Structures are given as C-alpha cells and as structure tokens.
C-alpha cells in the first residue's frame, strides 16, 4: 500500500465539521500526512499533535474515529508501525468519550483488526508487542484471542510473551487461572518460589512473564497465596520489568498489586497486602524497599487498618540512610499515628540539607511540641517544615471550622522571636511570607509582640500583613495599626484586602475616633464591586459583614449594579437581560451579593429570586460548588427562604449537591420535610465521597433516633469500614481527614441506643 492509497480519501472527508479537543478538526489531515514524512522530526511533531488533538489526556472525540483508518494503514505499510499501533491502542482503550455515539472510536479501531492482527507476526519485536497490545485493547475477544493463542505458542521474546499473557487475560479473565498454573505453577514447583529452572539468561527472560501472570491473578481476583507472595517478592524491584510495557495502570506493579488486594475488601486480602508490604520493606534491595514504601503510601491513603499496621515498619526505615528519604513522605502523611517516629525524625532533622527539612516537616505533624524548638533554631532553612506548621493554622483552611479541627502549631516565645526576626529580612519568598503570617495568625493575641514587626514589613510583604495583623493585634494596638494602614502606600494591593483589614481591626465600628475608617472600607467595597472581576465575591462578603447600619445601606445600589444581567432580571422585570449563560464566577458573585443584600436589608425579597436563579442555572456536574454555595446561602435565610424548597429538593438527586441541599431544606422548611428522605440523600453523598462532613451535619440535624434501621447500618458502615471516607478539601492528608470524619460519625452513633457500646472516638 503506497501513500497515495493510504491517503486516497483523506481530503474528501468533512474534517472542518468534526471536532477534537481544540475545536475544528480541519488540521487533522495535515497531521496525518506528516506521519509519513521522511523528516523524522516533522513526523514526531505530527504524532505529538495528534495525541493532543484526538486523544487528549485519554479523551476521544468525534474526529478521532474518522482518523483511525490512516494510522492503521500506515502501520500495515511499515511506516512507523509501532508508533501507529500504540496510537490505535490508546484510542481503543479510552473510556472518556466526548462524542455523541458511545463506543464509536473503539469500533473504529476494531474495524482495522484485519490490518493490525497480521503485525502480531512481524519480524520486529517492538511491532509485535505493540500489535498485541493494540489488538487486545479493542476488547474484540472473538477476533483477537485466536491470534494471541497462536502467538503464545511460538513467541520467544519475554516482553511480547508478557503482553500476550496480559492481553489474553484482559479479553478472557478465566485465562488468568490457566496462566497461574502454567507460569507460576512451574516456578513454585521447580526451583522454589521465585526461582526458576535454567541459566540466569533464561530466568531474566522469564521474569516479565511471571510478573504479568501475577498481575493477571490480581485482576481476576484469584486467591493470593504464599506462592504468589514469594513469587512476587522474588521479582523485586518490579518496576524495571514493566518499563517497556504499555499498560499505564501497571507502571508501579507493587502498588498495583496492593491496590487490587485492598479493593477486595476482605480480611484475608488485607492481610495478604500488609504482609506483602512488610516483606518488601525488609527487602535487601533499596529500590525494592522504595517500591514497598510507595505501596504502603497507597495503602495508608485508602485503608484505615493500614495506618496502624504499617506505622511501625515504616518508622523502622528512618534508621536506614538508603530508605529514610522514601519513608519520610509516608510518615508525614500518618501524622500523630506515627508518633513513635519522633526520635528518628528529630535525629534526621538536626542534620543538614533537604532531608533534614523533610524530617522536621514530618515531625511537625507527628509530634509538634517536639518540632517547635527545632523549627525556631533554623527557621530560614526549613521551608517545608514552616509550610507544615502553617497548614495547622485555622486561617489556612478552605473549609468551615469544625469541632475536632487540629490545634494550631504550638506557640513558644523562641519560635515567635524567630518569626519576628525573619520578618525583618528581605529575602523571604512569596510562599514563605504567607506561611509566616499563617503561623502568627494561628497564635492570635499571643503573637501581639509581632505587631511592630508586621507594620515595619508592610512595604515589603503587604499581602501577608493585611491578612495577619487583624488576627494578632490586641485591642489597645488597633487604633495605631489602622493609622499605619491609612498612611501606608498600598497601591497595587487588592482594595478588598485593605478594606477587610481596616474593618476587622476596628471591630466594625467607628469607636475611638475614626479608627473604624468606615469610609475607606466602603470605598474598597465599591471599587471592587465596580471592577467586574473575581474580587466581586469577596467584596460582597465584606459588604455583608458591615451589617445593617445606615452607612452600610449606602452600598445597596452598588451591590445591585454588580449583579449579572441575568440576576438583575430576577429582581427588576424592567432590566434588559440577554439571557446569556453565566460563568461559575458570575454564579458565585451573584450568590454572595444575594447574601449581602439580605444581611444589609433584613429582607429576603431580593435574595430569594437571585438564589433561585443560581440554583436553576447551576445544573449538572460542572457546577458542584456553585450549587453548594447557593444552598448554603438559602440555609442562611432560614424560613424566609421557604420559596426555594422546590429547587433544593431537585438537588437531592445529585450526590455532589445532596447534603448541602438537605441541610438547606431543614433550615428553610423544617416542618415540611421527610427526614428519612433527607437522611438517605445525605448518606448517599457520604458513600460517594462527595460531601461526607456536610452529610454528618444533616444526620445530626435529623437526629439518629429518626434514622431507619437501614440508615443506621449505613452510617455504622461508614464509621467502621476499612476503606477511608475521602473528604474534599483535604487531598494531601486523606488519612487525617478520614480520622476526623470517623470520630464525628462514631460520636453521632453513640447518641443512638441501637448502636450499643461503640468504640471510642
């Protein structure tokens, strides 16, 4: 097949009418042609562009299916066949389809199997391996399995054999048991688990195949026996054995096996996973231990039992210089559950370099009292540790405060002195300055001695000073602080930041002369509202904080003018609205303006239709937080928000919004609610890891005595199961966030007599 035949119909296709990741696919024909260029650089660039356009980050599009025949023809013609086959395999395996016809891209690749399957017998091993993988990814077992079976019988190359084994098990899961016997059975019965017959060269060739068989056993949920355990440990480190494989989900075999075992959610499988990790952590090879640490990290992220079981073995690695670095991140994640690591962490933290900083950061969360003097002694050279300490500040949290939130990092006079001295320096980077401010804010008035240092740093770190000063400034210093802010050159600073600082320093009043500087606060709000940018939401929040004073009432026209055209139309029928859709920032600012209007007027007449409009428009998966914020705004209205109940009831069907909507319904129409229905919606939200903490708030408001037996069982399951409940907003500390959820859930269950004796929180 020559190029003329390959591209014969290319220009007759309506590419401009089809779309890929970046819009019109009219550039695809040129990219497809360039794949056949004699200029290797041009061909490589075209391949790169195609991956970005027609299989962007794993997503496939309308144009993708129409592009498929051309790389298949190029592969059959011997033009970059391995690259073309990999492209086809990626398209076939995609499950993220952005076209109107589900499965059309996989069908398109399947239609090219007459060109793909013969390449399983190509002379080039890379081509054979790619052909096996691409063919299997189509899922067309009836057409592909016979070719893979023939290849298995005659293929000698270990990587190709591994790909054949994996592809066969992918298409026919029952085949995993067959490979378990023919591949692992020989190993276990021959030279012992993990051994093998023959010379070293033969064993090296066999290892990718044995590993593929083990991974297939995991996928097929076959029992994980001591034979599997020993065979896997013998293959460590396993990473190099899959470097040339194509399955991106199996690039970390140790982690993959542990993940698969834990997903079975049985005591037997958990024990197998933990035993495997413990053996890996004791391995004599440092790379093998690193793989085990990565697997342990995943286990601790998803399994409650893992954090207790593995804390000791992971801590032991801190005494080994070759493994301490890998173990530090997991110990950090464990927090106080790894308190026994304190001495080892402190020893590393007193050394120099990055490892010392990482060790101190881990010590901050495992034993903060022990970490405080070490941080004070070398603050400038411990940015990671400072970051970890700052994250304990309530001011650093993006979610509402709750009972059981961790305490701020311990205050010590020595650490305060170190922070004050650091603020006097000019070389603090952006993040470092923010972390210093968060640390001070967490201490509140105990850090009052730093007020002069903050004021002196106002010209160098204004962003930080404006946020920190109100938290640490004692009442007797506030008038001086306000005067300093008024006299400072704050050009370029966000007016809302300036206004909020002035408002909070004055306590929201005009007492003590003009310390409140209400005029400056009002001007800041007006300026931000008129900007039309993202600052409008924060400006509306600040306006609401000003309360219902006569002065604050002058903001009402500015708030109304800042509403989007769509929102203005809900309150003013004479308003000219094009009906154009709002962006998410528009929806958020309209919600916050509605709250401000209610707080300033005491009337919900304007707020209700604005919030209703947001709830009506924010429909679907792309408006999660807009729905949550609108529901919270509705709840703030209390029973004045009762007209919003029908819209809120519609939100109960979506797991992302259900908990917030249920809580709002209890606020706006408490007497009219089916509490069993609301509890069901909240539990569904928690079970889907959508909004578990708000779900607990709903169940607390409903009352555990009002839960059905099934609902009580489901709540008990969330509290006592092994799998973590994932809490949005805590991506870097899933185990810690889950521990807080579990504590709250158990406390809630203890209020229900059906629970009987429960475990302590």
C-alpha positions in Angstrom: 0.0 0.0 0.0 1.6 3.3 -1.1 0.9 6.7 0.3 -1.5 7.6 -2.5 -3.7 4.6 -1.5 -3.3 5.3 2.3 -4.5 8.9 2.0 -6.8 8.4 -1.1 -10.0 9.6 0.7 -8.4 11.9 3.3 -9.3 15.2 1.6 -12.9 14.1 0.8 -13.8 13.9 4.5 -15.6 17.0 6.1 -12.9 17.5 8.7 -13.9 21.1 9.4 -17.3 19.8 10.5 -15.9 17.4 13.1 -14.3 18.4 16.4 -11.4 17.3 18.5 -10.0 18.6 21.8 -9.3 22.1 20.5 -12.3 22.6 18.2 -12.5 22.1 14.5 -10.5 19.1 13.2 -9.5 20.8 10.0 -5.8 20.5 11.0 -6.0 16.7 11.3 -5.4 15.8 7.6 -2.1 17.7 7.6 -1.0 16.0 10.8 -1.9 12.5 9.4 0.0 13.2 6.2 3.0 14.4 8.2 3.2 11.0 10.0 4.6 9.6 6.8 7.2 12.4 6.3 10.8 11.4 5.6 11.7 14.1 8.1 11.7 12.3 11.4 11.3 15.5 13.4 8.3 16.5 11.4 6.7 13.1 11.8 7.4 13.1 15.5 5.8 16.6 15.9 2.7 15.4 13.9 2.3 12.4 16.2 2.6 14.6 19.3 0.0 17.0 17.9 -2.4 14.1 17.1 -2.1 12.8 20.7 -3.0 16.3 21.9 -5.9 16.7 19.5 -7.7 13.3 19.0 -6.8 11.5 22.2 -6.2 14.5 24.5 -5.3 13.3 28.0 -7.1 10.0 27.3 -10.3 11.5 25.9 -11.5 10.7 22.4 -13.7 12.9 20.2 -15.9 12.8 17.1 -12.9 13.3 14.8 -10.9 10.6 16.5 -13.0 7.8 14.9 -12.6 9.2 11.4 -8.8 9.5 11.9 -8.3 5.8 12.9 -8.0 4.2 9.4 -5.0 6.2 8.4 -2.5 5.2 11.2 -3.8 1.6 10.7 -2.9 1.8 7.0 0.5 3.4 7.8 1.3 0.6 10.2 0.3 -2.1 7.7 2.6 -0.3 5.1 5.5 -0.5 7.5 5.6 3.3 8.2 6.4 3.8 11.9 4.3 0.7 12.7 5.0 0.6 16.4 4.1 4.2 16.9 0.9 3.8 14.9 -0.2 0.8 16.8 0.3 2.5 20.1 -1.8 5.4 19.0 -4.5 3.0 17.9 -4.3 1.1 21.2 -4.7 4.3 23.2 -7.8 5.2 21.2 -9.3 1.8 21.7 -8.8 1.7 25.4 -10.3 5.2 26.1 -13.4 5.3 28.2 -13.7 9.0 28.2 -15.7 9.7 25.1 -16.6 13.2 24.0 -18.7 12.2 21.0 -22.4 11.7 20.6 -22.0 8.0 19.7 -20.8 5.9 22.6 -18.1 3.3 21.6 -17.6 4.7 18.1 -13.8 5.1 18.5 -13.3 1.6 19.8 -15.5 0.2 17.0 -13.3 2.2 14.5 -10.1 0.5 15.8 -11.8 -2.9 15.8 -12.7 -2.4 12.2 -8.9 -2.1 11.5 -8.1 -5.5 13.0 -7.5 -7.1 9.6 -4.6 -4.7 9.3 -3.5 -5.0 13.0 -3.6 -8.7 13.6 -1.0 -9.7 10.9 1.5 -7.5 12.6 1.5 -9.8 15.6 3.8 -11.9 13.4 6.1 -9.1 12.3 9.8 -9.6 12.5 10.4 -6.6 14.7 9.7 -7.4 18.4 8.6 -3.8 19.2 6.0 -4.1 16.4 4.8 -7.5 17.6 4.4 -6.2 21.2 2.5 -3.1 20.1 0.3 -5.1 17.8 -0.6 -7.5 20.6 -1.4 -4.6 23.0 -3.5 -2.6 20.4 -5.5 -5.7 19.3 -6.3 -6.7 22.9 -7.4 -3.1 23.8 -10.3 -3.4 21.2 -12.0 -5.9 23.5 -12.9 -8.0 20.4 -12.2 -11.3 22.0 -13.7 -13.5 19.3 -11.4 -12.0 16.7 -8.2 -11.4 18.8 -7.9 -14.4 21.1 -7.1 -16.9 18.4 -4.2 -14.8 17.2 -2.9 -14.3 20.8 -3.1 -18.0 21.5 -1.1 -18.8 18.4 1.5 -16.1 19.4 1.8 -17.6 22.9 2.7 -21.0 21.5 5.6 -19.7 19.3 6.7 -16.4 20.8 10.1 -16.4 22.5 10.6 -12.7 23.4 9.8 -12.2 27.1 8.2 -8.8 26.7 6.0 -9.9 23.8 5.0 -13.0 25.8 4.2 -10.8 28.8 2.0 -8.6 26.5 0.3 -11.7 25.1 -0.4 -13.1 28.6 -1.8 -9.7 29.8 -3.9 -9.3 26.6 -5.3 -12.8 26.8 -6.3 -12.3 30.5 -7.8 -8.9 29.6 -10.0 -10.5 27.0 -10.7 -13.7 28.8 -10.3 -13.3 32.6 -10.7 -17.0 33.2 -7.4 -17.4 31.4 -5.6 -16.0 34.4 -6.1 -19.2 36.3 -4.6 -21.1 33.3 -1.5 -18.9 33.4 -1.3 -19.2 37.1 -0.8 -22.9 36.6 1.5 -22.8 33.6 3.7 -19.9 34.6 3.6 -19.6 38.4 3.0 -23.3 39.0 6.2 -24.3 37.2 8.1 -21.7 39.2 6.8 -22.7 42.6 7.2 -26.4 41.9 10.6 -26.2 40.3 13.4 -24.2 41.9 11.2 -22.9 44.7 9.1 -19.8 44.9 10.6 -17.0 42.9 13.3 -19.3 41.5 13.1 -21.0 38.1 14.9 -23.6 36.1 17.7 -23.0 33.7 20.5 -20.5 33.5 20.5 -16.8 34.5 19.6 -15.6 31.0 16.5 -17.8 30.9 15.4 -16.6 34.3 15.9 -12.9 33.2 13.7 -13.5 30.1 11.0 -15.2 32.2 10.6 -12.5 34.8 8.4 -10.2 32.8 6.1 -13.1 32.0 5.9 -14.2 35.7 5.1 -10.7 36.7 2.4 -10.4 34.1 0.9 -13.7 35.4 0.9 -12.3 39.0 -0.8 -9.1 37.9 -3.4 -11.1 35.9 -4.1 -13.1 39.1 -4.8 -9.9 40.9 -7.1 -8.6 38.2 -9.0 -12.0 38.2 -9.5 -11.9 42.0 -7.7 -15.2 42.3 -6.7 -16.1 45.9 -3.3 -14.6 46.8 -1.4 -17.5 48.3 2.1 -17.9 49.8 3.2 -19.0 46.3 2.1 -15.7 44.9 3.6 -13.8 47.7 7.0 -15.5 47.4 7.0 -15.2 43.6 6.3 -11.5 43.7 8.9 -10.8 46.3 11.5 -12.7 44.2 10.8 -10.3 41.3 11.5 -7.1 43.3 12.3 -4.5 42.2 9.5 -5.0 39.8 9.5 -1.6 38.2 12.2 -2.3 35.6 10.2 -5.4 34.4 7.3 -3.2 33.1 9.3 -0.2 31.8 8.8 -1.4 28.2 5.2 -2.5 28.8 2.3 -0.4 27.5 -0.3 -0.6 30.3 -0.1 2.7 32.1 -2.1 1.4 35.1 0.6 -1.1 35.8 3.7 1.1 35.8 4.1 0.5 39.6 3.5 -3.2 40.0 3.9 -3.3 43.8 1.4 -0.5 44.2 -0.9 -2.2 41.7 -1.0 -5.5 43.5 -1.6 -3.8 46.9 -4.4 -1.7 45.4 -6.0 -4.7 43.8 -5.9 -6.8 47.0 -7.3 -3.9 49.2 -10.1 -3.4 46.7 -11.3 -6.9 47.5 -12.2 -5.6 51.0 -11.8 -8.9 52.8 -9.7 -9.6 55.9 -7.8 -12.2 54.0 -6.9 -9.9 51.2 -5.9 -7.1 53.5 -3.6 -9.4 55.5 -2.0 -10.5 52.2 -1.5 -6.9 51.2 0.0 -5.9 54.5 2.2 -9.0 54.7 3.5 -8.2 51.2 4.3 -4.6 52.1 6.1 -5.7 55.3 8.2 -8.2 53.3 9.0 -5.5 50.8 10.1 -3.0 53.5 12.5 -5.6 54.8 14.0 -6.4 51.3 17.7 -6.2 50.9 17.5 -4.1 47.8 17.0 -0.4 48.3 14.9 0.0 45.1 12.7 -2.8 46.2 12.2 -1.1 49.6 11.3 2.1 47.7 8.6 0.3 45.8 7.2 -1.1 49.0 7.1 2.4 50.5 5.1 3.6 47.6 2.7 0.7 48.0 2.5 1.4 51.7 1.7 5.1 51.0 -1.2 4.0 48.8 -2.4 1.5 51.5 -2.4 4.3 54.1 -4.3 6.6 51.8 -7.2 4.1 51.3 -7.2 1.7 54.3 -7.8 2.6 57.9 -6.1 -0.6 59.1 -3.0 0.2 57.1 -2.1 3.3 59.1 -1.9 1.3 62.3 -0.4 -1.8 60.8 2.3 -0.2 58.8 3.4 2.8 61.0 6.0 0.7 62.8 7.7 -0.9 59.8 7.8 2.4 58.0 9.3 4.1 61.1 12.0 1.5 61.2 13.2 2.6 57.7 14.1 6.0 59.1 17.2 4.4 60.6 18.4 3.3 57.2 20.0 6.1 55.3 19.2 4.4 51.9 15.5 4.2 52.6 14.8 7.1 55.0 14.1 9.6 52.2 11.4 7.5 50.7 9.8 6.7 54.1 9.6 10.4 55.2 6.7 11.3 53.0 4.6 8.4 54.2 5.5 9.0 57.9 4.5 12.7 57.3 1.1 11.5 55.9 0.5 9.3 59.0 0.7 12.3 61.3 0.2 11.5 65.0 -0.4 7.8 64.2 3.4 7.8 63.7 4.2 9.5 66.9 6.7 6.7 67.7 8.9 8.1 64.8 9.6 11.2 66.8 13.2 10.3 67.9 14.2 9.2 64.5 12.7 12.2 62.8 14.4 14.5 65.3 17.7 12.9 64.7 17.4 13.4 60.9 16.0 17.0 61.4 19.2 18.1 63.2 21.3 17.2 60.1 21.7 19.5 57.1 20.1 19.6 53.7 16.7 18.8 52.2 16.2 15.6 54.2 16.5 17.5 57.5 13.8 19.9 56.3 11.5 17.0 55.2 12.1 15.2 58.5 11.2 18.3 60.5 8.1 18.8 58.4 7.1 15.2 59.3 7.9 15.9 63.0 5.6 19.0 62.8 2.6 16.8 62.2 3.6 13.7 64.3 5.0 15.5 67.4 4.5 19.2 67.0 5.7 20.0 70.6 9.0 18.3 69.8 9.3 20.1 66.5 8.8 23.7 67.8 12.3 24.3 69.2 13.9 22.7 66.2 12.0 24.9 63.8 12.8 28.0 65.9 16.5 27.2 65.8 16.7 27.2 62.0 13.6 28.8 60.6 15.1 30.3 57.4 16.4 27.0 56.2 13.3 24.9 56.9 10.7 26.0 54.3 8.9 22.6 54.2 8.6 22.4 58.0 7.3 26.0 58.1 4.8 25.1 55.4 3.6 22.1 57.5 3.3 24.3 60.6 1.4 26.9 58.7 -1.1 24.4 57.5 -2.2 23.8 61.1 -3.4 27.3 61.3 -7.2 27.7 61.2 -6.6 30.6 58.7 -5.1 28.1 56.2 -8.2 26.0 55.8 -10.5 26.3 52.8 -13.4 24.6 54.6 -15.6 25.7 57.6 -14.2 25.2 61.0 -15.5 22.1 62.8 -15.1 20.6 66.3 -12.1 18.4 66.3 -10.0 20.5 64.0 -6.3 20.2 64.9 -4.8 22.8 67.2 -2.6 25.5 65.7 1.2 24.8 65.8 2.4 25.2 69.4 3.3 28.7 70.4 6.7 29.2 72.0 8.5 32.5 72.8 11.5 31.3 71.0 9.6 30.5 67.8 7.8 33.8 68.0 11.2 35.6 68.2 12.4 33.6 65.2 9.4 34.6 63.1 9.8 38.3 64.1 13.5 38.2 63.2 12.6 36.6 59.9 10.1 39.3 59.0 12.9 41.8 59.2 14.7 40.2 56.3 14.2 41.0 52.7 14.8 37.5 51.1 11.5 35.8 52.0 9.8 34.3 49.0 6.0 34.6 48.4 5.1 31.2 50.0 7.4 31.7 52.9 6.0 35.1 53.8 2.4 33.6 53.7 3.5 30.7 55.9 5.0 33.1 58.5 1.7 35.1 58.5 -0.4 31.9 59.0 1.8 30.8 61.9 1.3 34.1 63.6 -2.4 34.2 62.9 -2.8 30.8 64.4 -1.4 32.1 67.7 -3.8 35.1 67.8 -3.0 37.6 70.5 -0.2 35.5 71.9 1.7 36.9 68.9 0.9 40.5 69.8 4.6 41.3 70.2 4.9 40.9 66.4 2.6 43.8 65.6 5.5 46.3 65.3 7.4 43.8 63.1 4.4 43.4 60.9 3.9 47.1 60.5 7.6 47.5 59.7 7.2 44.8 57.0 4.1 46.4 55.4 6.0 47.8 52.5 7.8 44.5 51.7 5.0 42.0 52.5 1.7 43.9 52.3 -0.3 40.9 51.3 0.7 39.0 54.4 0.5 41.9 56.8 -3.1 42.8 55.7 -4.3 39.3 56.5 -2.3 38.7 59.6 -2.5 41.9 61.5 -6.2 41.7 62.5 -5.7 38.3 64.0 -2.7 39.2 66.2 -3.4 42.8 67.1 -4.7 43.4 70.6 -7.4 46.0 71.2 -5.1 48.6 72.6 -2.9 48.5 69.5 -5.7 48.6 66.9 -6.0 52.4 66.5 -2.3 52.6 65.8 -2.5 49.7 63.4 -5.4 51.3 61.5 -3.5 54.6 61.3 -0.4 52.8 59.9 -2.5 51.2 57.2 -4.1 54.5 56.3 -0.7 56.2 56.0 0.9 53.3 54.0 1.3 53.3 50.3 -0.8 50.3 49.4 -1.0 51.0 45.7 -1.4 47.7 43.8 -3.0 45.9 46.7 -6.4 44.4 46.4 -8.9 47.0 47.8 -10.9 44.2 49.4 -7.8 43.1 51.4 -7.3 46.6 52.6 -10.9 47.1 53.4 -11.2 43.8 55.3 -8.1 44.6 57.4 -9.4 48.0 58.3 -12.9 46.6 59.1 -11.6 43.8 61.3 -9.1 45.9 63.1 -11.8 48.4 64.0 -14.2 45.7 65.1 -16.7 47.0 62.6 -17.4 50.3 64.5 -16.3 53.9 64.4 -15.4 53.9 68.0 -12.1 55.6 69.2 -12.3 58.5 66.8 -12.1 57.4 63.2 -10.3 54.1 63.9 -13.0 52.2 62.1 -12.4 54.2 59.0 -15.7 53.1 57.6 -15.3 55.4 54.6 -12.2 53.6 53.5 -13.9 50.2 53.9 -16.9 51.4 51.9 -14.7 52.8 49.2 -12.9 49.5 48.9 -16.1 47.5 48.6 -17.5 49.9 45.9 -14.2 49.8 43.9 -14.2 46.0 43.9 -17.8 45.7 43.0 -17.3 48.0 40.1 -14.3 46.1 38.8 -16.4 43.3 37.4 -13.7 40.8 38.2 -13.3 37.9 40.6 -12.9 40.3 43.5 -16.7 40.9 43.5 -17.4 37.8 45.5 -15.0 38.8 48.3 -16.3 42.4 48.1 -19.9 41.2 48.6 -18.8 39.1 51.6 -17.2 42.2 53.2 -20.3 44.2 52.5 -22.4 41.6 54.3 -20.0 41.8 57.3 -20.7 45.5 57.6 -24.2 44.7 59.0 -27.4 46.7 58.7 -26.1 50.1 59.6 -27.3 53.2 57.9 -23.9 53.8 56.4 -23.6 50.3 55.1 -27.1 50.7 53.5 -25.5 53.1 51.0 -23.8 50.1 49.5 -27.1 48.6 48.3 -27.2 50.4 44.9 -23.6 49.2 44.2 -24.4 45.6 45.1 -27.5 45.6 42.8 -25.4 47.1 40.0 -22.8 44.4 40.4 -25.3 41.6 39.8 -25.1 39.9 36.5 -27.7 40.8 33.9 -29.4 37.5 34.4 -29.6 38.1 38.2 -30.8 41.7 37.8 -33.7 40.5 35.7 -34.9 38.3 38.5 -35.3 41.3 40.8 -36.1 44.0 38.2 -38.5 43.0 35.5 -37.6 46.2 33.6 -34.0 45.1 33.4 -32.7 44.2 29.9 -31.2 40.7 30.0 -29.9 38.8 27.0 -30.4 35.5 28.9 -26.8 34.6 28.2 -25.4 31.9 30.4 -23.3 32.8 33.4 -19.8 31.7 34.2 -19.1 30.0 37.5 -17.5 33.2 38.9 -20.7 35.0 37.9 -22.9 32.5 39.7 -20.7 32.7 42.8 -20.7 36.5 42.9 -24.5 36.6 42.4 -24.9 34.2 45.3 -22.7 36.3 47.6 -24.4 39.5 46.6 -27.8 38.0 47.4 -26.5 37.1 50.9 -25.2 40.7 51.4 -28.5 42.2 50.3 -30.3 40.1 52.8 -27.9 40.9 55.6 -28.0 44.7 54.9 -31.7 44.9 54.4 -33.1 42.2 56.7 -35.4 41.2 53.9 -35.2 38.2 51.7 -37.3 39.7 48.9 -34.3 40.3 46.6 -32.1 37.4 47.8 -34.7 34.6 47.2 -35.1 35.2 43.4 -31.4 35.7 42.9 -30.5 32.4 44.7 -33.3 30.7 42.9 -31.8 31.8 39.6 -28.4 30.3 40.5 -29.9 27.0 41.6 -31.9 26.9 38.4 -28.9 27.6 36.1 -26.3 25.7 38.0 -27.4 22.3 36.8 -25.1 19.3 36.1 -21.6 18.1 37.1 -19.8 21.3 36.2 -21.4 23.5 38.9 -20.8 21.5 42.0 -19.6 24.3 44.3 -22.0 26.8 42.8 -24.9 24.6 44.0 -23.3 24.0 47.4 -22.7 27.8 47.9 -26.2 28.6 46.8 -27.7 26.0 49.1 -25.7 27.4 52.0 -27.0 30.9 51.1 -30.5 29.6 51.1 -30.0 28.0 54.5 -28.7 31.3 55.9 -32.2 32.8 55.1 -33.9 30.4 57.5 -37.6 30.1 56.9 -37.6 33.3 54.8 -36.0 31.0 52.1 -39.0 28.6 52.0 -39.9 29.5 48.4 -36.5 27.9 47.5 -37.6 24.5 48.8 -38.8 23.0 45.4 -35.5 23.9 43.8 -33.5 22.5 46.7 -35.5 19.2 46.6 -34.4 18.8 43.0 -30.8 18.9 44.1 -31.2 15.9 46.4 -30.9 13.7 43.4 -27.3 14.7 42.7 -24.7 13.3 45.1 -22.4 16.3 44.9 -25.2 18.7 46.0 -27.4 16.4 48.0 -26.0 17.0 51.5 -25.9 20.8 51.2 -29.4 20.8 49.7 -30.7 18.6 52.5 -29.2 20.8 55.2 -30.7 23.9 53.5 -34.2 22.2 53.4 -34.1 21.7 57.1 -33.4 25.4 57.5 -35.9 26.8 55.1 -38.8 24.4 55.7 -38.1 22.3 58.8 -41.7 21.3 59.3 -42.4 20.2 55.8 -39.5 17.7 55.3 -39.4 14.0 55.0 -36.4 13.5 57.3 -35.9 9.9 56.2 -35.6 11.1 52.6 -33.1 13.8 53.6 -31.0 11.2 55.6 -31.0 8.9 52.6 -29.7 11.8 50.4 -27.0 12.7 52.9 -25.8 9.1 53.3 -25.7 8.7 49.5 -23.5 11.8 49.4 -21.1 10.4 52.1 -21.0 7.0 50.5 -19.9 8.6 47.2 -17.2 10.6 48.9 -19.0 13.8 47.7 -19.6 15.8 50.8 -19.3 13.5 53.8 -18.9 16.2 56.5 -22.0 18.0 55.5 -23.8 14.7 55.4 -22.9 14.2 59.1 -24.4 17.7 59.8 -27.6 16.6 58.1 -27.8 13.4 60.1 -27.1 15.3 63.3 -30.0 17.7 62.5 -32.3 14.8 61.5 -31.5 13.0 64.7 -30.1 9.5 64.9 -33.3 8.3 66.5 -35.2 9.2 63.3 -32.9 7.1 61.1 -34.3 3.8 59.8 -32.5 0.6 60.7 -31.0 0.5 57.2 -29.8 4.1 57.5 -28.3 3.3 60.9 -26.5 0.4 59.4 -25.1 2.5 56.6 -23.8 5.2 59.0 -22.2 2.4 61.0 -20.6 1.1 57.9 -19.1 4.5 57.1 -17.7 4.8 60.6 -16.4 1.2 60.9 -15.4 0.0 57.5 -11.8 -0.3 56.5 -11.9 2.0 53.4 -11.3 5.6 54.1 -14.0 8.1 53.5 -12.4 10.8 51.3 -13.1 14.4 52.3 -13.0 17.1 49.6 -10.6 19.9 50.5 -8.0 17.6 52.1 -6.2 16.0 49.2 -2.8 15.9 50.9 -3.9 14.4 54.2 -6.6 11.8 53.4 -5.9 9.7 56.4 -6.1 12.6 58.8 -9.3 13.9 57.3 -10.9 10.5 57.4 -9.9 10.1 61.1 -11.8 13.3 61.8 -14.8 12.0 59.9 -14.7 8.7 61.7 -14.5 10.5 65.1 -17.6 12.6 64.3 -19.5 9.6 62.9 -18.8 7.5 66.0 -19.8 10.3 68.3 -23.1 10.6 66.4 -23.7 6.9 66.6 -23.2 6.9 70.4 -26.3 9.1 70.7 -28.4 6.2 69.2 -29.3 3.3 71.6 -29.3 0.9 68.7 -25.5 1.3 68.5 -24.9 -0.3 71.8 -21.3 0.0 73.1 -19.3 1.8 70.4 -15.6 2.3 70.0 -14.2 5.4 71.5 -13.7 8.3 69.1 
